[in-house]
Amino acid sequence: MTDPPNAGSRFVDLVAVLDRLRSPGGCPWDARQTHASLVEYLIEESYEVVEAIDAADQTALCEELGDLLLQVVFHARIASEAAGFTIDDVTDGITEKLIRRHPHVFADATADTAEQVEADWHARKALEKGRSSVTDGIPAELPALMKAGKLQTRSAALQAHLPELRQQADARSLVDQLTDESELGEVLLAIVEACRQRGWDAESALRRAVSKRAVQIRDYETTVSAAPSSSR
């Protein structure tokens, strides 16, 4: 199923409805919301989208995406009232970014594999935002396990150069013995339970480990950057 020719036309109606809710004579609850007060709903709706995806429930996914879209429009409306930005600024920004980050589609660049596309995307993003480390731009508030995964993915090319990573052979050997992700889930659950019994917080422990690893990666990047080019 593909989008119809007029796909997106109802988006204007959503913006108009929220405008009515936030205007004088509208809804008192909607009118008093702020960026900060909506954070909990933004997080909740995001996780409900994920839940619908995990359940492969298309009906629920459609509904939850609508709830999440409402949050985007809501925040843009609040910003527009303070002469910050509008929903058009939001949509213009992401449209231009998609075109800019896909030169293999909209320009004359080439990218033959999804892996190359992803690598080029991160390279352009780092250049645009002036980032000097692969650790830059990873949201600090991500759950520790997700944050660890992002850090490991972004630093994959550097891992062979870090002695601290080479010491984790035993953990990698354990994972190699597993047959699928369900077994991995059971192992992770057992680790969390073992930590609980010892009074340890697995989330906090992993978050500290991720922070430590990020420092090690940045130190290595600094060392490489400072080394004479002839010795690289």
C-alpha positions as CSV (number, residue, x, y, z in Angstrom):
1,M,0.0,0.0,0.0
2,T,1.4,3.4,-1.0
3,D,0.5,6.9,0.1
4,P,-2.3,8.5,-1.9
5,P,-1.5,11.6,-4.0
6,N,-3.0,13.9,-1.3
7,A,-1.1,12.2,1.6
8,G,-0.5,14.6,4.4
9,S,-3.5,16.9,3.7
10,R,-5.1,16.1,7.1
11,F,-2.0,17.3,8.8
12,V,-3.3,20.8,8.3
13,D,-6.4,19.8,10.1
14,L,-4.4,18.6,13.1
15,V,-2.6,21.9,13.3
16,A,-5.9,23.8,13.1
17,V,-7.4,21.6,15.9
18,L,-4.5,22.2,18.2
19,D,-4.6,25.9,17.4
20,R,-8.3,26.0,18.5
21,L,-7.4,24.1,21.7
22,R,-4.6,26.6,22.6
23,S,-6.6,29.7,21.7
24,P,-8.8,31.7,24.1
25,G,-12.0,29.9,24.7
26,G,-10.3,26.5,24.0
27,C,-9.2,23.8,26.4
28,P,-7.9,25.0,29.8
29,W,-5.7,21.9,30.2
30,D,-4.1,22.3,26.7
31,A,-3.7,26.0,27.2
32,R,-1.6,25.6,30.4
33,Q,0.8,23.0,29.0
34,T,4.5,23.9,28.5
35,H,7.5,22.1,26.9
36,A,8.5,20.8,30.3
37,S,5.0,19.6,31.4
38,L,4.7,17.6,28.1
39,V,8.0,15.7,28.5
40,E,6.4,12.8,30.4
41,Y,3.8,12.4,27.6
42,L,6.4,12.6,24.9
43,I,8.3,9.8,26.6
44,E,5.2,7.7,27.3
45,E,3.9,8.0,23.7
46,S,7.3,7.1,22.3
47,Y,7.4,3.9,24.3
48,E,3.8,3.1,23.3
49,V,4.9,3.3,19.7
50,V,7.7,0.9,20.4
51,E,5.2,-1.5,22.2
52,A,2.9,-1.5,19.2
53,I,5.8,-2.3,16.8
54,D,7.0,-5.1,19.1
55,A,3.4,-6.5,19.1
56,A,3.2,-6.2,15.3
57,D,-0.2,-4.5,15.9
58,Q,-0.8,-2.2,12.9
59,T,-4.0,-0.8,14.4
60,A,-2.3,0.2,17.6
61,L,0.7,1.5,15.7
62,C,-1.5,3.8,13.7
63,E,-3.1,5.2,16.8
64,E,0.2,5.6,18.8
65,L,1.9,7.3,15.9
66,G,-1.0,9.8,15.9
67,D,-0.4,10.4,19.6
68,L,3.3,10.9,19.0
69,L,2.6,13.3,16.1
70,L,0.4,15.3,18.4
71,Q,3.3,15.8,20.7
72,V,5.4,17.2,17.8
73,V,2.6,19.6,16.8
74,F,2.0,20.6,20.4
75,H,5.6,21.5,21.1
76,A,5.7,23.5,17.8
77,R,2.6,25.4,18.8
78,I,3.9,26.3,22.2
79,A,7.2,27.5,20.6
80,S,5.3,29.6,18.0
81,E,3.5,31.5,20.8
82,A,6.8,32.6,22.2
83,A,8.0,33.7,18.7
84,G,10.4,30.8,18.7
85,F,9.6,28.6,15.7
86,T,6.5,27.2,14.0
87,I,5.4,23.8,12.7
88,D,6.5,24.9,9.2
89,D,10.0,25.5,10.5
90,V,10.0,22.0,11.9
91,T,8.8,20.4,8.7
92,D,11.0,22.6,6.5
93,G,14.0,21.7,8.6
94,I,13.6,17.9,8.5
95,T,12.7,18.0,4.7
96,E,15.9,20.0,3.9
97,K,17.9,17.7,6.2
98,L,16.6,14.5,4.4
99,I,17.6,16.0,1.0
100,R,21.0,17.1,2.3
101,R,21.8,13.8,3.9
102,H,20.8,11.8,0.9
103,P,23.0,13.1,-1.9
104,H,23.0,9.6,-3.5
105,V,19.3,10.2,-4.2
106,F,18.9,14.0,-4.7
107,A,22.4,14.8,-6.0
108,D,25.3,13.0,-7.8
109,A,26.8,11.1,-4.9
110,T,26.9,7.3,-4.9
111,A,26.1,4.8,-2.1
112,D,25.6,1.2,-3.1
113,T,24.9,-0.4,0.3
114,A,22.8,0.5,3.4
115,E,26.0,0.4,5.5
116,Q,27.6,3.0,3.3
117,V,24.5,5.2,3.5
118,E,24.6,5.0,7.3
119,A,28.3,5.7,7.5
120,D,28.0,8.7,5.1
121,W,25.0,10.0,7.1
122,H,26.9,10.0,10.4
123,A,29.9,11.6,8.7
124,R,27.8,14.5,7.3
125,K,26.0,14.8,10.6
126,A,29.3,15.1,12.5
127,L,30.5,17.7,10.0
128,E,27.3,19.8,10.1
129,K,27.3,19.8,13.9
130,G,31.0,20.3,14.4
131,R,31.4,17.1,16.3
132,S,35.0,15.9,17.0
133,S,34.2,12.5,18.6
134,V,32.1,9.5,17.8
135,T,30.7,9.9,21.3
136,D,29.2,13.3,20.6
137,G,25.5,13.5,20.1
138,I,24.5,10.4,22.0
139,P,21.6,11.6,24.2
140,A,22.6,11.5,27.9
141,E,19.1,10.5,29.0
142,L,18.9,7.3,26.9
143,P,18.4,4.1,28.9
144,A,21.8,2.6,29.7
145,L,21.4,-0.5,27.5
146,M,20.4,1.6,24.5
147,K,23.1,4.1,25.2
148,A,25.7,1.3,25.4
149,G,24.5,-0.1,22.0
150,K,24.8,3.3,20.3
151,L,28.3,3.9,21.8
152,Q,29.5,0.4,20.7
153,T,28.1,0.9,17.2
154,R,29.7,4.3,16.7
155,S,33.0,3.3,18.1
156,A,33.3,-0.1,16.3
157,A,36.2,0.9,14.2
158,L,38.2,2.1,17.2
159,Q,37.6,-0.9,19.5
160,A,40.5,-3.0,18.3
161,H,42.8,-0.1,19.5
162,L,41.5,0.0,23.1
163,P,43.1,-2.5,25.5
164,E,40.1,-2.2,27.8
165,L,37.9,-3.7,25.1
166,R,40.2,-6.6,24.4
167,Q,39.8,-7.7,28.0
168,Q,36.1,-8.5,27.4
169,A,36.8,-11.7,25.5
170,D,35.1,-13.8,28.2
171,A,31.8,-11.9,27.8
172,R,32.0,-12.2,24.0
173,S,32.6,-15.9,24.4
174,L,29.5,-16.3,26.5
175,V,27.4,-14.5,23.9
176,D,28.9,-16.7,21.2
177,Q,27.4,-19.7,23.0
178,L,23.8,-18.4,22.7
179,T,21.6,-19.5,19.9
180,D,19.2,-16.5,19.6
181,E,18.1,-13.2,21.2
182,S,15.6,-14.9,23.5
183,E,18.5,-16.7,25.2
184,L,20.3,-13.4,25.4
185,G,17.3,-11.9,27.1
186,E,17.3,-14.6,29.7
187,V,21.0,-14.0,30.4
188,L,20.4,-10.3,30.8
189,L,17.4,-10.9,33.0
190,A,19.5,-13.3,35.2
191,I,22.2,-10.6,35.5
192,V,19.7,-8.0,36.6
193,E,18.3,-10.4,39.2
194,A,21.8,-11.3,40.5
195,C,22.5,-7.6,40.8
196,R,19.2,-7.0,42.7
197,Q,20.1,-9.7,45.2
198,R,23.4,-8.0,45.9
199,G,21.8,-4.6,46.2
200,W,23.3,-3.3,43.0
201,D,21.5,-1.2,40.4
202,A,22.2,-2.7,37.0
203,E,21.0,0.4,35.2
204,S,23.3,2.7,37.1
205,A,26.2,0.3,36.9
206,L,25.9,0.1,33.1
207,R,25.5,3.8,32.8
208,R,28.7,4.4,34.7
209,A,30.5,1.8,32.5
210,V,29.2,3.5,29.4
211,S,30.5,6.9,30.7
212,K,33.9,5.4,31.4
213,R,34.1,3.8,28.0
214,A,33.2,7.2,26.4
215,V,36.1,8.8,28.2
216,Q,38.4,6.1,27.0
217,I,37.3,6.5,23.4
218,R,37.7,10.3,23.5
219,D,41.1,9.9,25.0
220,Y,42.1,7.6,22.2
221,E,40.7,10.0,19.6
222,T,42.7,12.9,21.1
223,T,45.9,10.8,21.1
224,V,45.4,9.9,17.4
225,S,44.5,13.4,16.5
226,A,47.6,14.8,18.2
227,A,50.0,12.2,16.7
228,P,52.2,13.3,13.7
229,S,50.7,12.3,10.4
230,S,53.7,10.2,9.5
231,S,53.2,8.0,12.5
232,R,49.6,7.2,11.8
